[in-house]
Amino acid sequence: MADPTEHPNEAGIPWSVAVFFDTHQNREEGDPSANYVSVRVYGKPAEMRWPAERLAFVPKLRVQLKDRKIHDARILFQPPVLSVFLDGSAAPVLKAVVDLSIVLDSQGCAWVGFTASTGGGYENHDVLKWSFAGADVSSNISVVSSEITFLMSACLPDRNLCTPERTVVERRGVGYHIILPANLEWGASIPNPDERKVVVTNARGIACWDVQARGASGCSGPSGNAQSAGLGFLAPDAAGGTLIMETRGGHTRFSVNGRRNAGFKDNEGFYEFDLEIK
């Protein structure tokens, strides 16, 4: 990350996501303490898929990082949730929804490594041993990457996953192209007075309705997470997160399969898809 105070003319690492172990409180940057962990990104809001530099943080750790002892950290990514564990803890000290597509190249690859910086003072941090296990990154979430057709700066400012400010419905030939925010219950609708068959194609995206569940239990792509949603969801018999539709009253409308009513307002992400009217 760049240091705007001590090195204002030096850029940070572009298109980066960092797990930040902070042991000095910079009050001018709004640090919550001198002993916390955060997930941070580098870039301006218009360049990123979320506006916030600090995606999530734990205000103060129970573990004291500057106690001159060796500490173990484990970082687990269960798409799209990143969790940080310390010293063998069963529960993570921090977890956040992260869209890693911003750091991947066209082949889906990215660099993994370490970096550190200080201002006027310094500390000594030694990495004694580390390992990277690709198998831990596997997921059954159905997500297809694509070129997004709207400005990412139009995302809501209080979400880690880009959640568009509004639904987009574009007429294309005999069909439509739709961008559906995950936080809107039945958020998209098209006229269908003859109640003709509607076919969804090219569906892609990520939606989260329960970040606390981590991974596939609370997030999914348009195909759902393979687990029946159950009571309280719009479609109890379908998987959580499934892109669902219903036709009635001369319209066909679409929604993420999330919890009814107030349960939608905190959802994150969006689905983008095309429609064919048969």
Contacts in CASP RR format, 6 or more apart in sequence:
PFRMAT RR
TARGET T0000
AUTHOR 0000-0000-0000
METHOD contacts of the structure
MODEL  1
MADPTEHPNEAGIPWSVAVFFDTHQNREEGDPSANYVSVRVYGKPAEMRW
PAERLAFVPKLRVQLKDRKIHDARILFQPPVLSVFLDGSAAPVLKAVVDL
SIVLDSQGCAWVGFTASTGGGYENHDVLKWSFAGADVSSNISVVSSEITF
LMSACLPDRNLCTPERTVVERRGVGYHIILPANLEWGASIPNPDERKVVV
TNARGIACWDVQARGASGCSGPSGNAQSAGLGFLAPDAAGGTLIMETRGG
HTRFSVNGRRNAGFKDNEGFYEFDLEIK
1 12 0 8 1.000
1 13 0 8 1.000
1 16 0 8 1.000
1 18 0 8 1.000
1 20 0 8 1.000
1 40 0 8 1.000
1 42 0 8 1.000
1 115 0 8 1.000
1 117 0 8 1.000
2 10 0 8 1.000
2 11 0 8 1.000
2 12 0 8 1.000
2 42 0 8 1.000
3 10 0 8 1.000
3 117 0 8 1.000
3 119 0 8 1.000
5 26 0 8 1.000
5 28 0 8 1.000
5 119 0 8 1.000
6 119 0 8 1.000
6 120 0 8 1.000
12 42 0 8 1.000
13 42 0 8 1.000
13 115 0 8 1.000
14 42 0 8 1.000
14 43 0 8 1.000
15 42 0 8 1.000
15 43 0 8 1.000
15 102 0 8 1.000
15 103 0 8 1.000
16 41 0 8 1.000
16 42 0 8 1.000
16 103 0 8 1.000
17 39 0 8 1.000
17 40 0 8 1.000
17 41 0 8 1.000
17 82 0 8 1.000
17 98 0 8 1.000
17 100 0 8 1.000
17 102 0 8 1.000
17 103 0 8 1.000
18 39 0 8 1.000
18 40 0 8 1.000
18 41 0 8 1.000
18 42 0 8 1.000
18 115 0 8 1.000
19 37 0 8 1.000
19 38 0 8 1.000
19 39 0 8 1.000
19 73 0 8 1.000
19 75 0 8 1.000
19 82 0 8 1.000
19 84 0 8 1.000
20 37 0 8 1.000
20 38 0 8 1.000
20 39 0 8 1.000
20 40 0 8 1.000
21 37 0 8 1.000
21 65 0 8 1.000
21 73 0 8 1.000
21 125 0 8 1.000
22 31 0 8 1.000
22 34 0 8 1.000
22 35 0 8 1.000
22 36 0 8 1.000
22 37 0 8 1.000
22 38 0 8 1.000
23 34 0 8 1.000
23 35 0 8 1.000
23 65 0 8 1.000
23 66 0 8 1.000
23 123 0 8 1.000
24 31 0 8 1.000
24 34 0 8 1.000
24 118 0 8 1.000
24 123 0 8 1.000
25 31 0 8 1.000
25 32 0 8 1.000
25 33 0 8 1.000
25 34 0 8 1.000
32 57 0 8 1.000
32 59 0 8 1.000
32 60 0 8 1.000
33 59 0 8 1.000
33 60 0 8 1.000
34 66 0 8 1.000
35 60 0 8 1.000
35 61 0 8 1.000
35 64 0 8 1.000
35 65 0 8 1.000
35 66 0 8 1.000
36 57 0 8 1.000
36 58 0 8 1.000
36 59 0 8 1.000
36 60 0 8 1.000
36 61 0 8 1.000
37 57 0 8 1.000
37 58 0 8 1.000
37 61 0 8 1.000
37 84 0 8 1.000
37 86 0 8 1.000
37 93 0 8 1.000
37 94 0 8 1.000
38 54 0 8 1.000
38 55 0 8 1.000
38 56 0 8 1.000
38 57 0 8 1.000
38 58 0 8 1.000
38 94 0 8 1.000
39 54 0 8 1.000
39 55 0 8 1.000
39 56 0 8 1.000
39 57 0 8 1.000
39 82 0 8 1.000
39 84 0 8 1.000
39 94 0 8 1.000
39 96 0 8 1.000
39 98 0 8 1.000
40 53 0 8 1.000
40 54 0 8 1.000
40 55 0 8 1.000
41 48 0 8 1.000
41 50 0 8 1.000
41 52 0 8 1.000
41 53 0 8 1.000
41 55 0 8 1.000
41 102 0 8 1.000
42 53 0 8 1.000
43 53 0 8 1.000
45 51 0 8 1.000
45 153 0 8 1.000
46 151 0 8 1.000
46 152 0 8 1.000
46 153 0 8 1.000
47 152 0 8 1.000
48 102 0 8 1.000
48 152 0 8 1.000
49 99 0 8 1.000
49 101 0 8 1.000
49 102 0 8 1.000
49 152 0 8 1.000
49 155 0 8 1.000
49 161 0 8 1.000
49 162 0 8 1.000
50 99 0 8 1.000
50 155 0 8 1.000
50 159 0 8 1.000
50 160 0 8 1.000
50 161 0 8 1.000
50 162 0 8 1.000
51 153 0 8 1.000
51 155 0 8 1.000
51 157 0 8 1.000
52 157 0 8 1.000
52 160 0 8 1.000
55 96 0 8 1.000
55 97 0 8 1.000
55 98 0 8 1.000
55 160 0 8 1.000
56 94 0 8 1.000
56 95 0 8 1.000
56 96 0 8 1.000
56 160 0 8 1.000
57 94 0 8 1.000
58 93 0 8 1.000
58 94 0 8 1.000
61 86 0 8 1.000
61 93 0 8 1.000
62 93 0 8 1.000
63 71 0 8 1.000
63 86 0 8 1.000
63 87 0 8 1.000
63 93 0 8 1.000
65 71 0 8 1.000
66 123 0 8 1.000
70 128 0 8 1.000
71 86 0 8 1.000
71 87 0 8 1.000
72 86 0 8 1.000
72 87 0 8 1.000
72 88 0 8 1.000
73 84 0 8 1.000
73 85 0 8 1.000
73 86 0 8 1.000
74 84 0 8 1.000
74 85 0 8 1.000
74 86 0 8 1.000
74 88 0 8 1.000
75 82 0 8 1.000
75 83 0 8 1.000
75 84 0 8 1.000
75 85 0 8 1.000
76 82 0 8 1.000
76 83 0 8 1.000
76 84 0 8 1.000
76 85 0 8 1.000
76 92 0 8 1.000
76 136 0 8 1.000
77 83 0 8 1.000
77 98 0 8 1.000
77 100 0 8 1.000
77 136 0 8 1.000
77 137 0 8 1.000
78 139 0 8 1.000
78 214 0 8 1.000
78 215 0 8 1.000
78 216 0 8 1.000
79 100 0 8 1.000
79 137 0 8 1.000
79 139 0 8 1.000
79 141 0 8 1.000
79 143 0 8 1.000
79 206 0 8 1.000
79 215 0 8 1.000
79 219 0 8 1.000
80 97 0 8 1.000
80 98 0 8 1.000
80 99 0 8 1.000
80 100 0 8 1.000
80 141 0 8 1.000
80 161 0 8 1.000
80 206 0 8 1.000
80 208 0 8 1.000
80 215 0 8 1.000
80 219 0 8 1.000
81 95 0 8 1.000
81 96 0 8 1.000
81 97 0 8 1.000
81 98 0 8 1.000
81 208 0 8 1.000
81 211 0 8 1.000
81 214 0 8 1.000
81 215 0 8 1.000
81 219 0 8 1.000
82 95 0 8 1.000
82 96 0 8 1.000
82 97 0 8 1.000
82 98 0 8 1.000
83 92 0 8 1.000
83 94 0 8 1.000
83 95 0 8 1.000
83 214 0 8 1.000
84 92 0 8 1.000
84 93 0 8 1.000
84 94 0 8 1.000
84 95 0 8 1.000
85 91 0 8 1.000
85 92 0 8 1.000
85 93 0 8 1.000
86 93 0 8 1.000
95 211 0 8 1.000
95 212 0 8 1.000
95 214 0 8 1.000
96 160 0 8 1.000
96 211 0 8 1.000
97 159 0 8 1.000
97 160 0 8 1.000
97 161 0 8 1.000
97 208 0 8 1.000
97 211 0 8 1.000
97 219 0 8 1.000
97 268 0 8 1.000
98 160 0 8 1.000
99 160 0 8 1.000
99 161 0 8 1.000
99 162 0 8 1.000
99 206 0 8 1.000
100 110 0 8 1.000
101 145 0 8 1.000
103 110 0 8 1.000
104 110 0 8 1.000
112 132 0 8 1.000
114 127 0 8 1.000
114 130 0 8 1.000
116 125 0 8 1.000
139 215 0 8 1.000
139 216 0 8 1.000
140 216 0 8 1.000
140 225 0 8 1.000
140 226 0 8 1.000
141 206 0 8 1.000
141 215 0 8 1.000
141 216 0 8 1.000
141 219 0 8 1.000
141 220 0 8 1.000
141 221 0 8 1.000
141 224 0 8 1.000
141 225 0 8 1.000
142 220 0 8 1.000
142 221 0 8 1.000
142 222 0 8 1.000
142 223 0 8 1.000
142 224 0 8 1.000
143 204 0 8 1.000
143 205 0 8 1.000
143 206 0 8 1.000
143 221 0 8 1.000
144 202 0 8 1.000
144 203 0 8 1.000
144 204 0 8 1.000
144 205 0 8 1.000
145 204 0 8 1.000
146 202 0 8 1.000
146 204 0 8 1.000
146 205 0 8 1.000
146 272 0 8 1.000
148 272 0 8 1.000
149 168 0 8 1.000
149 177 0 8 1.000
149 179 0 8 1.000
149 272 0 8 1.000
150 164 0 8 1.000
150 168 0 8 1.000
150 179 0 8 1.000
152 162 0 8 1.000
154 164 0 8 1.000
154 165 0 8 1.000
155 162 0 8 1.000
155 163 0 8 1.000
155 164 0 8 1.000
155 165 0 8 1.000
156 163 0 8 1.000
156 164 0 8 1.000
156 165 0 8 1.000
156 183 0 8 1.000
159 183 0 8 1.000
159 268 0 8 1.000
159 269 0 8 1.000
160 268 0 8 1.000
161 182 0 8 1.000
161 206 0 8 1.000
161 208 0 8 1.000
161 268 0 8 1.000
161 269 0 8 1.000
161 270 0 8 1.000
162 269 0 8 1.000
162 270 0 8 1.000
163 181 0 8 1.000
163 182 0 8 1.000
163 183 0 8 1.000
163 267 0 8 1.000
163 268 0 8 1.000
163 269 0 8 1.000
163 270 0 8 1.000
164 179 0 8 1.000
164 181 0 8 1.000
164 270 0 8 1.000
165 181 0 8 1.000
166 181 0 8 1.000
167 178 0 8 1.000
167 179 0 8 1.000
167 180 0 8 1.000
167 181 0 8 1.000
167 184 0 8 1.000
167 187 0 8 1.000
167 188 0 8 1.000
168 177 0 8 1.000
168 178 0 8 1.000
168 179 0 8 1.000
169 176 0 8 1.000
169 177 0 8 1.000
169 178 0 8 1.000
169 188 0 8 1.000
169 189 0 8 1.000
169 190 0 8 1.000
170 176 0 8 1.000
170 177 0 8 1.000
170 178 0 8 1.000
172 274 0 8 1.000
174 276 0 8 1.000
174 277 0 8 1.000
175 274 0 8 1.000
175 275 0 8 1.000
175 276 0 8 1.000
175 277 0 8 1.000
176 190 0 8 1.000
176 274 0 8 1.000
176 275 0 8 1.000
177 272 0 8 1.000
177 273 0 8 1.000
177 274 0 8 1.000
177 275 0 8 1.000
178 188 0 8 1.000
178 190 0 8 1.000
178 254 0 8 1.000
178 271 0 8 1.000
178 272 0 8 1.000
178 273 0 8 1.000
178 274 0 8 1.000
178 275 0 8 1.000
179 270 0 8 1.000
179 271 0 8 1.000
179 272 0 8 1.000
180 187 0 8 1.000
180 188 0 8 1.000
180 243 0 8 1.000
180 254 0 8 1.000
180 255 0 8 1.000
180 256 0 8 1.000
180 270 0 8 1.000
180 271 0 8 1.000
180 272 0 8 1.000
180 273 0 8 1.000
181 187 0 8 1.000
181 267 0 8 1.000
181 269 0 8 1.000
181 270 0 8 1.000
182 207 0 8 1.000
182 208 0 8 1.000
182 209 0 8 1.000
182 256 0 8 1.000
182 264 0 8 1.000
182 267 0 8 1.000
182 268 0 8 1.000
182 269 0 8 1.000
182 270 0 8 1.000
182 271 0 8 1.000
183 264 0 8 1.000
183 265 0 8 1.000
183 266 0 8 1.000
183 267 0 8 1.000
183 268 0 8 1.000
183 269 0 8 1.000
184 255 0 8 1.000
184 264 0 8 1.000
185 234 0 8 1.000
185 255 0 8 1.000
185 258 0 8 1.000
185 260 0 8 1.000
185 261 0 8 1.000
185 264 0 8 1.000
186 234 0 8 1.000
186 253 0 8 1.000
186 254 0 8 1.000
186 255 0 8 1.000
187 253 0 8 1.000
187 254 0 8 1.000
187 255 0 8 1.000
188 253 0 8 1.000
188 254 0 8 1.000
188 255 0 8 1.000
189 251 0 8 1.000
189 252 0 8 1.000
189 253 0 8 1.000
189 254 0 8 1.000
190 198 0 8 1.000
190 251 0 8 1.000
190 252 0 8 1.000
190 253 0 8 1.000
190 275 0 8 1.000
191 250 0 8 1.000
191 251 0 8 1.000
192 198 0 8 1.000
192 247 0 8 1.000
192 250 0 8 1.000
192 251 0 8 1.000
192 252 0 8 1.000
192 277 0 8 1.000
193 250 0 8 1.000
195 247 0 8 1.000
195 248 0 8 1.000
195 249 0 8 1.000
195 250 0 8 1.000
195 252 0 8 1.000
196 277 0 8 1.000
196 278 0 8 1.000
197 277 0 8 1.000
197 278 0 8 1.000
198 245 0 8 1.000
198 247 0 8 1.000
198 252 0 8 1.000
198 275 0 8 1.000
198 276 0 8 1.000
198 277 0 8 1.000
198 278 0 8 1.000
199 275 0 8 1.000
199 276 0 8 1.000
199 278 0 8 1.000
200 222 0 8 1.000
200 243 0 8 1.000
200 245 0 8 1.000
200 273 0 8 1.000
200 274 0 8 1.000
200 275 0 8 1.000
201 273 0 8 1.000
201 274 0 8 1.000
201 275 0 8 1.000
201 276 0 8 1.000
202 272 0 8 1.000
202 273 0 8 1.000
202 274 0 8 1.000
203 222 0 8 1.000
203 223 0 8 1.000
203 243 0 8 1.000
203 271 0 8 1.000
203 272 0 8 1.000
203 273 0 8 1.000
204 221 0 8 1.000
204 222 0 8 1.000
204 271 0 8 1.000
204 272 0 8 1.000
204 273 0 8 1.000
205 221 0 8 1.000
205 222 0 8 1.000
205 269 0 8 1.000
205 270 0 8 1.000
205 271 0 8 1.000
205 272 0 8 1.000
206 219 0 8 1.000
206 220 0 8 1.000
206 221 0 8 1.000
206 269 0 8 1.000
206 270 0 8 1.000
207 219 0 8 1.000
207 220 0 8 1.000
207 221 0 8 1.000
207 241 0 8 1.000
207 256 0 8 1.000
207 267 0 8 1.000
207 268 0 8 1.000
207 269 0 8 1.000
207 270 0 8 1.000
207 271 0 8 1.000
208 218 0 8 1.000
208 219 0 8 1.000
208 267 0 8 1.000
208 268 0 8 1.000
208 269 0 8 1.000
209 218 0 8 1.000
209 219 0 8 1.000
209 240 0 8 1.000
209 241 0 8 1.000
209 256 0 8 1.000
209 258 0 8 1.000
209 259 0 8 1.000
209 263 0 8 1.000
209 264 0 8 1.000
209 267 0 8 1.000
210 217 0 8 1.000
210 218 0 8 1.000
210 219 0 8 1.000
211 218 0 8 1.000
211 219 0 8 1.000
211 268 0 8 1.000
213 219 0 8 1.000
216 225 0 8 1.000
216 226 0 8 1.000
216 227 0 8 1.000
217 225 0 8 1.000
217 227 0 8 1.000
218 225 0 8 1.000
218 240 0 8 1.000
219 225 0 8 1.000
220 239 0 8 1.000
220 240 0 8 1.000
220 241 0 8 1.000
220 242 0 8 1.000
221 241 0 8 1.000
221 243 0 8 1.000
221 271 0 8 1.000
222 241 0 8 1.000
222 242 0 8 1.000
222 243 0 8 1.000
222 271 0 8 1.000
222 273 0 8 1.000
223 239 0 8 1.000
223 242 0 8 1.000
223 243 0 8 1.000
224 238 0 8 1.000
224 239 0 8 1.000
224 240 0 8 1.000
224 241 0 8 1.000
224 242 0 8 1.000
224 243 0 8 1.000
224 257 0 8 1.000
225 239 0 8 1.000
225 240 0 8 1.000
225 241 0 8 1.000
226 239 0 8 1.000
227 239 0 8 1.000
227 240 0 8 1.000
228 236 0 8 1.000
228 237 0 8 1.000
228 238 0 8 1.000
228 239 0 8 1.000
228 240 0 8 1.000
229 235 0 8 1.000
229 236 0 8 1.000
229 237 0 8 1.000
229 238 0 8 1.000
229 239 0 8 1.000
229 240 0 8 1.000
229 241 0 8 1.000
229 242 0 8 1.000
229 257 0 8 1.000
229 258 0 8 1.000
230 236 0 8 1.000
230 237 0 8 1.000
232 259 0 8 1.000
232 260 0 8 1.000
233 240 0 8 1.000
233 257 0 8 1.000
233 258 0 8 1.000
233 259 0 8 1.000
233 260 0 8 1.000
234 244 0 8 1.000
234 255 0 8 1.000
234 257 0 8 1.000
234 258 0 8 1.000
234 260 0 8 1.000
235 242 0 8 1.000
235 244 0 8 1.000
235 257 0 8 1.000
238 244 0 8 1.000
238 257 0 8 1.000
239 257 0 8 1.000
240 257 0 8 1.000
240 258 0 8 1.000
241 256 0 8 1.000
241 257 0 8 1.000
241 258 0 8 1.000
242 256 0 8 1.000
242 257 0 8 1.000
243 254 0 8 1.000
243 255 0 8 1.000
243 256 0 8 1.000
243 257 0 8 1.000
243 271 0 8 1.000
243 273 0 8 1.000
244 254 0 8 1.000
244 255 0 8 1.000
244 256 0 8 1.000
244 257 0 8 1.000
245 252 0 8 1.000
245 253 0 8 1.000
245 254 0 8 1.000
245 255 0 8 1.000
246 252 0 8 1.000
246 253 0 8 1.000
247 253 0 8 1.000
256 264 0 8 1.000
256 267 0 8 1.000
256 271 0 8 1.000
258 264 0 8 1.000
258 267 0 8 1.000
END
